[in-house]
Amino acid sequence: MKNQLQNVALSLLAVAGLASCAGLGSMMKKYDKMVTYEVKPNPLEMHGDTVAVNVSGKYMPKYFAKKVTLIITPTLKYNGGEKALKPVTVRGESVTEGSGTTVKFKDGGSFSYTDRTAYIPEMKNCDLVLKIKGQQKSKSKDFVEKKVGDGTVVTPLLVKNDEKPLLGKDNFQKSYPVSQTTEVFFLVNMSDIRSSEVKGASMSATQKFIEEKRVTKRFVFKGASISAYASPDGELSRNDNLAKDRAKITAKYYMNLAKGKAKDKNLMLHGGEVETFYTTTTTAEDWDGFKSLMQTSNVKDKELILRVLEMYPDGEKRESEIKNLSATYKEVSEQILPKLRRSVTTWNCEQMSRPDDEISKLAASYPDSLANEEILYAATLSNDINTKLSIYKNADRLYGTDWRCSNNVGYCNILLNKSVDAQAAMDKAAGLNGNASEVNNNLGILARWSGDRKTAMDFYKKAGSSSEVSHNTGIVNIRDGKYSDAVNNFGGENSFNAALAKVLAGNGDGALATLDASPEKEDALSYYLKAVVGVRKGNAELLINNLKIAINKDASFKSKAKEDLEFFKYRENADFKALVG
């Protein structure tokens, strides 16, 4: 009897062991029929240098054994390697060890999973597979590896590296105004110009000015403005005539100089011999001048006199009240009034700059002869980037403390894709003026080229909000996966990158309109992007027509489209297959 009981016990243990293994084994046999997976999006997509993987799994009722644990490891497999993502654990309802999603045998269940991994170029063509290890107590078995998705759509990488550097602009002017002022003082009630005035400092300086400038290249006397005044003492009508006479006599004096009637023929001034060269204005009673001189004088009772000016707008009343201050009026008549009996001539001149052809020749043959603004301007006269670079290098040699010179050397090297040379020049410019918008914009470009998008954005923020800076910021936004920000930064710009941002932000129609208005609209890449819009809109005709044009313009788009997972759903389309082979 005892032996019979032992045999029964052993039989029961054997059955239990078989049942135990059968749970995991049964799951492996029924796996394909009773388990489904969904990957969103599929194909996988790259955004901001990252591939996100979202997998959900569903187990049918009466499939998941109560004592089984599954360790699922989503893995990206590509040519030359693979990238295992974080595992997810799913377990039967009787498993108490560890953690994970529990699935009941009777009802079935599901799990959802999300992970991210850094994108590498090899992932452009990859398979998303699930590697599953089943465990039941001390036993473990590997399920057959299962492919659940494809990778990877990399449309953001179509972004053009067409950043816009900023030039430090010159302040060159084709001409610039030059003026000379001459004061002539007259005796009371007189309008003739005394010899002492002719020999005085003001008129002597003017005579020297005329003598020098009349023979200066590209110097033009445009005209002269004469303002003549009488002091506010005496009758108004007499002062009015006196001021007019002083204006006329002053003009006549200079007309005589211009006609060569002066002893010094170097004072002859072409154009100044005619009356129309001069414009005159007169002030019969110069109360404004009187007030100004009084405010800065040491005249006794000046505050009282200034109050009289404020109290009485009438000239005669003012004069009467001031004369009542007999002792003070003597000071006024000696210190103030003589300075008001005058004419002031302003010579309006223009210095013309060197003509463009002369500047260009000197920039090439004798750059050292050019002033700072001239040599910066000279570079703008050439359309050849290497010629510009040569000129800016000379500018940097000659005027090395001007940040614009080194900045513009960097500008040219950026356009020539010479990042090392550009960085050296921009570092110098930053040392001279690190706050300049142009410098920060250009440093931002170089930072982005080096792969440091965060630093690039820091520079762009310092650079301000010009259209160039916004364009460059939009490129970083695309690479960061911030497509709405990119759309905002590109604004109303009609360019390929602006259209790409709209595609990635989900505005296919807007992208098509932008491309059609863009100067890049006939580029093969623009037609390729239109084909991508066709995919996303589900418009096969739009896709095929534009992809055909792109391939006709550039045959390399044939193989590109064949590999591009944007077109994954159309790989079996007859028209698509005919295009890509």
SULMOMO-V885815 format. One record per residue. RES is the residue in one letter. PHI is phi as a letter, one per 20 degrees, with the letter a starting at -180 (none if undefined). PSI is psi as a letter, one per 30 degrees, with the letter a starting at -180 (NA if undefined). Layout:
# SULMOMO-V885815
[[RES	PHI	PSI] [RES	PHI	PSI]]
This chain:
# SULMOMO-V885815
[[M	none	e] [K	f	e] [N	f	e] [Q	f	e] [L	f	e] [Q	f	e] [N	f	e] [V	f	e] [A	f	e] [L	f	e] [S	f	e] [L	f	e] [L	f	e] [A	f	e] [V	f	e] [A	f	e] [G	f	e] [L	f	e] [A	f	e] [S	f	e] [C	f	e] [A	f	e] [G	g	e] [L	f	e] [G	f	e] [S	f	e] [M	f	e] [M	f	e] [K	f	e] [K	e	g] [Y	g	e] [D	f	f] [K	e	f] [M	d	g] [V	c	k] [T	c	l] [Y	c	l] [E	c	k] [V	d	k] [K	c	k] [P	f	l] [N	c	j] [P	f	l] [L	f	l] [E	c	k] [M	d	k] [H	c	k] [G	l	h] [D	m	g] [T	c	k] [V	d	k] [A	e	k] [V	d	j] [N	c	j] [V	c	k] [S	c	k] [G	c	k] [K	c	k] [Y	d	k] [M	f	l] [P	g	l] [K	l	h] [Y	d	e] [F	e	j] [A	f	k] [K	f	f] [K	d	g] [V	d	k] [T	d	k] [L	d	k] [I	d	j] [I	d	k] [T	d	j] [P	f	k] [T	c	k] [L	e	j] [K	d	k] [Y	b	l] [N	g	j] [G	n	g] [G	r	a] [E	b	l] [K	c	j] [A	e	k] [L	e	l] [K	f	k] [P	f	l] [V	c	k] [T	d	k] [V	c	k] [R	c	l] [G	f	l] [E	f	f] [S	e	f] [V	e	k] [T	d	f] [E	f	k] [G	m	a] [S	c	l] [G	q	a] [T	e	k] [T	e	k] [V	c	k] [K	e	k] [F	f	e] [K	f	e] [D	e	f] [G	m	a] [G	r	a] [S	b	l] [F	b	l] [S	c	l] [Y	b	k] [T	b	k] [D	b	l] [R	c	l] [T	b	l] [A	f	k] [Y	f	k] [I	c	l] [P	g	e] [E	f	f] [M	f	f] [K	g	e] [N	c	j] [C	b	l] [D	d	k] [L	e	j] [V	d	l] [L	d	k] [K	d	k] [I	c	k] [K	d	k] [G	e	k] [Q	c	k] [Q	c	j] [K	l	b] [S	e	f] [K	e	k] [S	b	k] [K	b	k] [D	e	k] [F	f	l] [V	f	k] [E	g	k] [K	c	k] [K	e	k] [V	c	f] [G	a	l] [D	d	l] [G	b	l] [T	b	k] [V	f	k] [V	c	h] [T	g	e] [P	g	f] [L	f	f] [L	f	f] [V	g	k] [K	e	k] [N	e	i] [D	d	h] [E	g	l] [K	d	j] [P	f	l] [L	d	k] [L	e	k] [G	f	j] [K	f	k] [D	f	l] [N	d	g] [F	f	k] [Q	c	k] [K	f	e] [S	b	l] [Y	b	k] [P	f	k] [V	c	k] [S	c	l] [Q	c	k] [T	d	k] [T	c	k] [E	d	k] [V	c	k] [F	d	k] [F	d	l] [L	f	l] [V	g	k] [N	m	g] [M	d	l] [S	c	g] [D	e	l] [I	e	j] [R	f	l] [S	f	e] [S	f	e] [E	f	e] [V	g	e] [K	e	f] [G	f	l] [A	g	e] [S	f	e] [M	f	e] [S	f	e] [A	f	e] [T	f	e] [Q	f	e] [K	f	e] [F	g	e] [I	f	e] [E	g	e] [E	f	e] [K	f	f] [R	f	f] [V	d	g] [T	e	k] [K	g	k] [R	l	g] [F	d	k] [V	c	k] [F	e	j] [K	e	f] [G	r	l] [A	c	k] [S	d	k] [I	d	k] [S	d	j] [A	d	k] [Y	c	l] [A	c	k] [S	f	l] [P	e	h] [D	c	k] [G	n	a] [E	f	k] [L	f	e] [S	f	e] [R	f	e] [N	f	e] [D	f	e] [N	f	e] [L	f	e] [A	f	e] [K	f	e] [D	f	e] [R	f	e] [A	f	e] [K	f	e] [I	f	e] [T	f	e] [A	f	e] [K	f	e] [Y	f	e] [Y	f	e] [M	f	e] [N	f	e] [L	f	e] [A	f	e] [K	f	f] [G	n	g] [K	e	f] [A	f	l] [K	f	e] [D	e	j] [K	f	f] [N	f	f] [L	e	f] [M	f	k] [L	c	j] [H	f	k] [G	n	f] [G	e	g] [E	e	f] [V	d	l] [E	f	e] [T	f	f] [F	f	f] [Y	d	k] [T	d	k] [T	c	k] [T	c	k] [T	c	l] [T	c	j] [A	f	e] [E	c	j] [D	e	i] [W	f	e] [D	f	e] [G	f	e] [F	g	e] [K	f	e] [S	f	e] [L	f	e] [M	f	e] [Q	f	f] [T	d	g] [S	e	l] [N	d	g] [V	f	k] [K	f	k] [D	m	g] [K	f	e] [E	f	e] [L	f	e] [I	f	e] [L	f	e] [R	f	e] [V	f	e] [L	f	e] [E	f	e] [M	f	e] [Y	c	j] [P	f	f] [D	f	k] [G	f	e] [E	f	e] [K	f	e] [R	g	e] [E	g	e] [S	f	e] [E	f	e] [I	f	e] [K	f	f] [N	f	f] [L	e	i] [S	g	e] [A	f	e] [T	f	e] [Y	f	e] [K	f	e] [E	f	e] [V	f	e] [S	f	f] [E	e	e] [Q	d	e] [I	d	e] [L	f	e] [P	f	f] [K	f	f] [L	e	f] [R	e	i] [R	b	l] [S	c	k] [V	c	j] [T	d	k] [T	d	j] [W	e	j] [N	e	j] [C	c	l] [E	b	k] [Q	e	j] [M	e	k] [S	e	l] [R	g	k] [P	f	l] [D	g	e] [D	f	e] [E	f	e] [I	f	e] [S	f	e] [K	f	e] [L	f	e] [A	f	e] [A	e	e] [S	d	e] [Y	b	i] [P	f	f] [D	f	f] [S	e	f] [L	e	k] [A	f	l] [N	g	e] [E	f	e] [E	f	e] [I	f	e] [L	f	e] [Y	f	e] [A	g	e] [A	f	f] [T	f	f] [L	e	f] [S	d	k] [N	e	f] [D	e	k] [I	f	e] [N	f	e] [T	f	e] [K	g	e] [L	g	e] [S	f	e] [I	f	e] [Y	f	e] [K	f	e] [N	f	e] [A	f	e] [D	f	e] [R	f	e] [L	e	e] [Y	c	h] [G	f	f] [T	e	f] [D	e	j] [W	g	f] [R	f	e] [C	f	e] [S	f	e] [N	g	e] [N	f	f] [V	f	e] [G	f	e] [Y	g	e] [C	f	e] [N	f	e] [I	f	e] [L	f	f] [L	e	g] [N	m	g] [K	e	i] [S	f	e] [V	f	e] [D	f	e] [A	f	e] [Q	f	e] [A	f	e] [A	f	e] [M	f	e] [D	f	e] [K	f	e] [A	f	e] [A	f	e] [G	f	f] [L	e	e] [N	b	i] [G	f	f] [N	e	f] [A	f	k] [S	g	e] [E	f	e] [V	f	e] [N	f	e] [N	f	e] [N	f	e] [L	f	e] [G	f	e] [I	f	e] [L	f	e] [A	f	e] [R	f	e] [W	f	e] [S	e	f] [G	n	f] [D	e	i] [R	f	f] [K	f	e] [T	f	e] [A	g	e] [M	f	e] [D	f	e] [F	f	e] [Y	f	e] [K	f	e] [K	f	f] [A	f	f] [G	o	a] [S	c	h] [S	f	l] [S	f	e] [E	f	e] [V	f	e] [S	f	e] [H	f	e] [N	f	e] [T	f	e] [G	f	e] [I	f	e] [V	f	e] [N	g	e] [I	f	e] [R	f	f] [D	e	f] [G	m	g] [K	d	i] [Y	f	e] [S	f	e] [D	f	e] [A	f	e] [V	g	e] [N	f	e] [N	f	e] [F	f	f] [G	l	b] [G	e	g] [E	f	k] [N	d	j] [S	b	l] [F	f	e] [N	f	e] [A	f	e] [A	f	e] [L	f	e] [A	g	e] [K	f	e] [V	g	e] [L	f	f] [A	e	f] [G	n	g] [N	d	i] [G	f	e] [D	f	e] [G	f	e] [A	f	e] [L	f	e] [A	f	e] [T	f	e] [L	f	e] [D	f	f] [A	e	f] [S	e	k] [P	f	f] [E	e	g] [K	f	f] [E	e	g] [D	f	k] [A	g	e] [L	f	e] [S	f	e] [Y	f	e] [Y	f	e] [L	f	e] [K	f	e] [A	f	e] [V	f	e] [V	g	e] [G	g	e] [V	f	e] [R	f	f] [K	e	f] [G	m	g] [N	d	j] [A	f	e] [E	f	e] [L	f	e] [L	f	e] [I	f	e] [N	f	e] [N	f	e] [L	f	e] [K	f	e] [I	f	e] [A	f	e] [I	f	e] [N	f	e] [K	f	e] [D	b	j] [A	f	f] [S	f	f] [F	f	f] [K	f	e] [S	f	e] [K	f	e] [A	f	e] [K	f	e] [E	e	f] [D	f	k] [L	f	f] [E	g	e] [F	e	g] [F	g	e] [K	f	f] [Y	d	g] [R	f	f] [E	d	g] [N	f	k] [A	f	e] [D	f	e] [F	f	e] [K	f	e] [A	f	e] [L	f	e] [V	e	f] [G	m	NA]]
